[in-house]
């Protein structure tokens, strides 16, 4: 896996929380903790985007159906 180094500024309380989890053995490093958190965040955002796209498609289908009903009523 290719990686790229970035610099991120975080509030001190978040860094302390991450460091606590490192001491507890949950993560090997700050980088690992941030990678895992970012991966989870991206997965959640992708799920949200997928759900929104599905709702948009249903809305478009409903709109088309409504337009067809209006055409039939006018006849």
N, CA, C and O atoms as a GROMACS GRO file, in nm:
protein
  300
    1UNK      N    1   0.084  -0.118   0.000
    1UNK     CA    2   0.000   0.000   0.000
    1UNK      C    3   0.089   0.125   0.000
    1UNK      O    4   0.176   0.141   0.085
    2UNK      N    5   0.064   0.210  -0.097
    2UNK     CA    6   0.138   0.336  -0.104
    2UNK      C    7   0.080   0.432  -0.001
    2UNK      O    8  -0.041   0.438   0.019
    3UNK      N    9   0.167   0.506   0.064
    3UNK     CA   10   0.122   0.602   0.165
    3UNK      C   11   0.178   0.739   0.136
    3UNK      O   12   0.273   0.755   0.060
    4UNK      N   13   0.116   0.838   0.197
    4UNK     CA   14   0.161   0.976   0.186
    4UNK      C   15   0.156   1.039   0.323
    4UNK      O   16   0.057   1.024   0.395
    5UNK      N   17   0.259   1.107   0.358
    5UNK     CA   18   0.266   1.171   0.489
    5UNK      C   19   0.191   1.304   0.484
    5UNK      O   20   0.209   1.383   0.392
    6UNK      N   21   0.106   1.326   0.586
    6UNK     CA   22   0.036   1.454   0.598
    6UNK      C   23   0.052   1.506   0.740
    6UNK      O   24   0.087   1.431   0.832
    7UNK      N   25   0.028   1.632   0.758
    7UNK     CA   26   0.032   1.692   0.890
    7UNK      C   27  -0.110   1.729   0.929
    7UNK      O   28  -0.183   1.791   0.851
    8UNK      N   29  -0.149   1.691   1.049
    8UNK     CA   30  -0.283   1.720   1.097
    8UNK      C   31  -0.272   1.782   1.235
    8UNK      O   32  -0.199   1.734   1.321
    9UNK      N   33  -0.345   1.889   1.256
    9UNK     CA   34  -0.351   1.951   1.389
    9UNK      C   35  -0.482   1.909   1.453
    9UNK      O   36  -0.590   1.922   1.395
   10UNK      N   37  -0.471   1.857   1.576
   10UNK     CA   38  -0.588   1.809   1.649
   10UNK      C   39  -0.594   1.875   1.786
   10UNK      O   40  -0.491   1.915   1.840
   11UNK      N   41  -0.714   1.886   1.840
   11UNK     CA   42  -0.724   1.937   1.978
   11UNK      C   43  -0.650   1.844   2.074
   11UNK      O   44  -0.646   1.722   2.055
   12UNK      N   45  -0.591   1.903   2.175
   12UNK     CA   46  -0.509   1.827   2.270
   12UNK      C   47  -0.589   1.713   2.332
   12UNK      O   48  -0.533   1.605   2.352
   13UNK      N   49  -0.716   1.733   2.364
   13UNK     CA   50  -0.793   1.627   2.429
   13UNK      C   51  -0.808   1.504   2.339
   13UNK      O   52  -0.814   1.392   2.388
   14UNK      N   53  -0.814   1.524   2.207
   14UNK     CA   54  -0.821   1.410   2.117
   14UNK      C   55  -0.689   1.335   2.111
   14UNK      O   56  -0.686   1.212   2.110
   15UNK      N   57  -0.580   1.409   2.109
   15UNK     CA   58  -0.447   1.345   2.107
   15UNK      C   59  -0.427   1.266   2.236
   15UNK      O   60  -0.376   1.154   2.233
   16UNK      N   61  -0.466   1.323   2.347
   16UNK     CA   62  -0.452   1.251   2.475
   16UNK      C   63  -0.537   1.124   2.476
   16UNK      O   64  -0.494   1.021   2.527
   17UNK      N   65  -0.658   1.132   2.420
   17UNK     CA   66  -0.743   1.013   2.414
   17UNK      C   67  -0.679   0.905   2.329
   17UNK      O   68  -0.678   0.788   2.367
   18UNK      N   69  -0.624   0.943   2.214
   18UNK     CA   70  -0.557   0.846   2.126
   18UNK      C   71  -0.438   0.785   2.199
   18UNK      O   72  -0.417   0.664   2.195
   19UNK      N   73  -0.359   0.869   2.266
   19UNK     CA   74  -0.243   0.819   2.340
   19UNK      C   75  -0.284   0.721   2.450
   19UNK      O   76  -0.213   0.624   2.477
   20UNK      N   77  -0.398   0.746   2.512
   20UNK     CA   78  -0.448   0.654   2.614
   20UNK      C   79  -0.479   0.518   2.553
   20UNK      O   80  -0.444   0.415   2.610
   21UNK      N   81  -0.544   0.519   2.436
   21UNK     CA   82  -0.573   0.392   2.369
   21UNK      C   83  -0.446   0.320   2.326
   21UNK      O   84  -0.442   0.197   2.326
   22UNK      N   85  -0.344   0.395   2.289
   22UNK     CA   86  -0.216   0.334   2.254
   22UNK      C   87  -0.157   0.264   2.376
   22UNK      O   88  -0.111   0.150   2.367
   23UNK      N   89  -0.159   0.332   2.489
   23UNK     CA   90  -0.106   0.272   2.613
   23UNK      C   91  -0.186   0.148   2.652
   23UNK      O   92  -0.132   0.054   2.711
   24UNK      N   93  -0.315   0.147   2.620
   24UNK     CA   94  -0.400   0.032   2.652
   24UNK      C   95  -0.378  -0.083   2.554
   24UNK      O   96  -0.429  -0.193   2.574
   25UNK      N   97  -0.302  -0.056   2.446
   25UNK     CA   98  -0.273  -0.160   2.349
   25UNK      C   99  -0.372  -0.169   2.235
   25UNK      O  100  -0.366  -0.262   2.155
   26UNK      N  101  -0.464  -0.074   2.227
   26UNK     CA  102  -0.565  -0.075   2.121
   26UNK      C  103  -0.503  -0.041   1.985
   26UNK      O  104  -0.545  -0.094   1.882
   27UNK      N  105  -0.405   0.047   1.985
   27UNK     CA  106  -0.334   0.088   1.863
   27UNK      C  107  -0.185   0.081   1.888
   27UNK      O  108  -0.138   0.097   2.000
   28UNK      N  109  -0.111   0.058   1.779
   28UNK     CA  110   0.035   0.056   1.790
   28UNK      C  111   0.092   0.198   1.784
   28UNK      O  112   0.200   0.224   1.836
   29UNK      N  113   0.018   0.289   1.719
   29UNK     CA  114   0.070   0.425   1.701
   29UNK      C  115  -0.045   0.521   1.676
   29UNK      O  116  -0.159   0.480   1.654
   30UNK      N  117  -0.013   0.650   1.681
   30UNK     CA  118  -0.112   0.753   1.647
   30UNK      C  119  -0.157   0.736   1.501
   30UNK      O  120  -0.275   0.752   1.469
   31UNK      N  121  -0.062   0.706   1.416
   31UNK     CA  122  -0.096   0.687   1.274
   31UNK      C  123  -0.198   0.577   1.255
   31UNK      O  124  -0.294   0.592   1.178
   32UNK      N  125  -0.179   0.466   1.326
   32UNK     CA  126  -0.273   0.355   1.313
   32UNK      C  127  -0.412   0.397   1.362
   32UNK      O  128  -0.512   0.363   1.299
   33UNK      N  129  -0.418   0.469   1.472
   33UNK     CA  130  -0.546   0.514   1.526
   33UNK      C  131  -0.617   0.606   1.427
   33UNK      O  132  -0.737   0.592   1.404
   34UNK      N  133  -0.544   0.699   1.369
   34UNK     CA  134  -0.603   0.794   1.275
   34UNK      C  135  -0.646   0.723   1.146
   34UNK      O  136  -0.751   0.753   1.091
   35UNK      N  137  -0.564   0.629   1.099
   35UNK     CA  138  -0.603   0.552   0.980
   35UNK      C  139  -0.734   0.477   1.003
   35UNK      O  140  -0.823   0.478   0.919
   36UNK      N  141  -0.744   0.411   1.119
   36UNK     CA  142  -0.865   0.334   1.148
   36UNK      C  143  -0.987   0.425   1.160
   36UNK      O  144  -1.095   0.394   1.108
   37UNK      N  145  -0.971   0.538   1.227
   37UNK     CA  146  -1.082   0.633   1.242
   37UNK      C  147  -1.124   0.690   1.108
   37UNK      O  148  -1.243   0.702   1.080
   38UNK      N  149  -1.028   0.724   1.023
   38UNK     CA  150  -1.058   0.781   0.893
   38UNK      C  151  -1.124   0.678   0.802
   38UNK      O  152  -1.216   0.710   0.726
   39UNK      N  153  -1.078   0.554   0.810
   39UNK     CA  154  -1.139   0.448   0.730
   39UNK      C  155  -1.286   0.430   0.768
   39UNK      O  156  -1.373   0.418   0.682
   40UNK      N  157  -1.313   0.427   0.899
   40UNK     CA  158  -1.452   0.412   0.946
   40UNK      C  159  -1.536   0.531   0.902
   40UNK      O  160  -1.650   0.513   0.858
   41UNK      N  161  -1.482   0.651   0.912
   41UNK     CA  162  -1.553   0.771   0.871
   41UNK      C  163  -1.588   0.765   0.723
   41UNK      O  164  -1.701   0.796   0.686
   42UNK      N  165  -1.494   0.727   0.639
   42UNK     CA  166  -1.518   0.719   0.495
   42UNK      C  167  -1.622   0.613   0.463
   42UNK      O  168  -1.708   0.635   0.378
   43UNK      N  169  -1.616   0.499   0.531
   43UNK     CA  170  -1.717   0.394   0.510
   43UNK      C  171  -1.856   0.446   0.545
   43UNK      O  172  -1.952   0.419   0.472
   44UNK      N  173  -1.868   0.519   0.656
   44UNK     CA  174  -1.997   0.575   0.696
   44UNK      C  175  -2.046   0.679   0.596
   44UNK      O  176  -2.165   0.682   0.563
   45UNK      N  177  -1.956   0.763   0.547
   45UNK     CA  178  -1.994   0.864   0.448
   45UNK      C  179  -2.039   0.800   0.318
   45UNK      O  180  -2.133   0.847   0.254
   46UNK      N  181  -1.972   0.692   0.278
   46UNK     CA  182  -2.011   0.622   0.156
   46UNK      C  183  -2.149   0.558   0.173
   46UNK      O  184  -2.230   0.560   0.080
   47UNK      N  185  -2.176   0.502   0.290
   47UNK     CA  186  -2.307   0.444   0.318
   47UNK      C  187  -2.414   0.552   0.313
   47UNK      O  188  -2.520   0.531   0.254
   48UNK      N  189  -2.388   0.666   0.374
   48UNK     CA  190  -2.483   0.777   0.371
   48UNK      C  191  -2.508   0.822   0.228
   48UNK      O  192  -2.623   0.847   0.189
   49UNK      N  193  -2.402   0.833   0.149
   49UNK     CA  194  -2.417   0.876   0.010
   49UNK      C  195  -2.499   0.775  -0.069
   49UNK      O  196  -2.582   0.813  -0.152
   50UNK      N  197  -2.478   0.648  -0.043
   50UNK     CA  198  -2.552   0.542  -0.110
   50UNK      C  199  -2.701   0.551  -0.074
   50UNK      O  200  -2.787   0.538  -0.162
   51UNK      N  201  -2.731   0.571   0.053
   51UNK     CA  202  -2.870   0.583   0.097
   51UNK      C  203  -2.936   0.706   0.035
   51UNK      O  204  -3.052   0.700  -0.005
   52UNK      N  205  -2.864   0.817   0.027
   52UNK     CA  206  -2.919   0.938  -0.033
   52UNK      C  207  -2.945   0.918  -0.182
   52UNK      O  208  -3.046   0.965  -0.234
   53UNK      N  209  -2.856   0.849  -0.250
   53UNK     CA  210  -2.875   0.821  -0.393
   53UNK      C  211  -2.998   0.734  -0.413
   53UNK      O  212  -3.075   0.756  -0.507
   54UNK      N  213  -3.018   0.636  -0.325
   54UNK     CA  214  -3.134   0.548  -0.335
   54UNK      C  215  -3.263   0.628  -0.312
   54UNK      O  216  -3.362   0.609  -0.384
   55UNK      N  217  -3.262   0.717  -0.214
   55UNK     CA  218  -3.380   0.800  -0.189
   55UNK      C  219  -3.408   0.892  -0.308
   55UNK      O  220  -3.523   0.912  -0.345
   56UNK      N  221  -3.302   0.946  -0.367
   56UNK     CA  222  -3.318   1.034  -0.483
   56UNK      C  223  -3.382   0.959  -0.599
   56UNK      O  224  -3.469   1.012  -0.667
   57UNK      N  225  -3.338   0.835  -0.622
   57UNK     CA  226  -3.397   0.754  -0.730
   57UNK      C  227  -3.544   0.727  -0.703
   57UNK      O  228  -3.626   0.734  -0.795
   58UNK      N  229  -3.580   0.696  -0.579
   58UNK     CA  230  -3.720   0.671  -0.544
   58UNK      C  231  -3.803   0.797  -0.563
   58UNK      O  232  -3.916   0.791  -0.609
   59UNK      N  233  -3.746   0.911  -0.527
   59UNK     CA  234  -3.815   1.038  -0.544
   59UNK      C  235  -3.840   1.066  -0.692
   59UNK      O  236  -3.949   1.111  -0.730
   60UNK      N  237  -3.741   1.040  -0.776
   60UNK     CA  238  -3.758   1.059  -0.919
   60UNK      C  239  -3.864   0.966  -0.976
   60UNK      O  240  -3.943   1.008  -1.060
   61UNK      N  241  -3.868   0.841  -0.930
   61UNK     CA  242  -3.970   0.747  -0.974
   61UNK      C  243  -4.109   0.795  -0.932
   61UNK      O  244  -4.204   0.787  -1.010
   62UNK      N  245  -4.120   0.845  -0.810
   62UNK     CA  246  -4.248   0.895  -0.761
   62UNK      C  247  -4.292   1.017  -0.841
   62UNK      O  248  -4.410   1.032  -0.873
   63UNK      N  249  -4.199   1.104  -0.872
   63UNK     CA  250  -4.231   1.223  -0.951
   63UNK      C  251  -4.279   1.182  -1.090
   63UNK      O  252  -4.377   1.238  -1.140
   64UNK      N  253  -4.214   1.087  -1.152
   64UNK     CA  254  -4.255   1.041  -1.285
   64UNK      C  255  -4.394   0.978  -1.277
   64UNK      O  256  -4.477   1.000  -1.365
   65UNK      N  257  -4.419   0.900  -1.174
   65UNK     CA  258  -4.549   0.837  -1.156
   65UNK      C  259  -4.658   0.944  -1.138
   65UNK      O  260  -4.766   0.933  -1.196
   66UNK      N  261  -4.629   1.046  -1.058
   66UNK     CA  262  -4.723   1.155  -1.036
   66UNK      C  263  -4.753   1.228  -1.166
   66UNK      O  264  -4.868   1.263  -1.192
   67UNK      N  265  -4.651   1.251  -1.246
   67UNK     CA  266  -4.671   1.317  -1.374
   67UNK      C  267  -4.760   1.234  -1.466
   67UNK      O  268  -4.844   1.289  -1.537
   68UNK      N  269  -4.743   1.102  -1.465
   68UNK     CA  270  -4.826   1.014  -1.547
   68UNK      C  271  -4.971   1.018  -1.501
   68UNK      O  272  -5.063   1.019  -1.584
   69UNK      N  273  -4.993   1.021  -1.372
   69UNK     CA  274  -5.130   1.029  -1.319
   69UNK      C  275  -5.194   1.161  -1.361
   69UNK      O  276  -5.311   1.164  -1.399
   70UNK      N  277  -5.119   1.269  -1.354
   70UNK     CA  278  -5.172   1.399  -1.394
   70UNK      C  279  -5.210   1.399  -1.542
   70UNK      O  280  -5.312   1.459  -1.579
   71UNK      N  281  -5.132   1.334  -1.625
   71UNK     CA  282  -5.163   1.325  -1.768
   71UNK      C  283  -5.293   1.248  -1.788
   71UNK      O  284  -5.376   1.287  -1.870
   72UNK      N  285  -5.310   1.138  -1.713
   72UNK     CA  286  -5.432   1.058  -1.725
   72UNK      C  287  -5.555   1.136  -1.677
   72UNK      O  288  -5.663   1.121  -1.734
   73UNK      N  289  -5.538   1.216  -1.576
   73UNK     CA  290  -5.650   1.295  -1.524
   73UNK      C  291  -5.697   1.399  -1.624
   73UNK      O  292  -5.816   1.430  -1.632
   74UNK      N  293  -5.603   1.454  -1.700
   74UNK     CA  294  -5.636   1.558  -1.796
   74UNK      C  295  -5.708   1.504  -1.918
   74UNK      O  296  -5.772   1.580  -1.991
   75UNK      N  297  -5.701   1.375  -1.942
   75UNK     CA  298  -5.764   1.314  -2.061
   75UNK      C  299  -5.911   1.301  -2.045
   75UNK      O  300  -5.979   1.252  -2.135
   0.00000   0.00000   0.00000
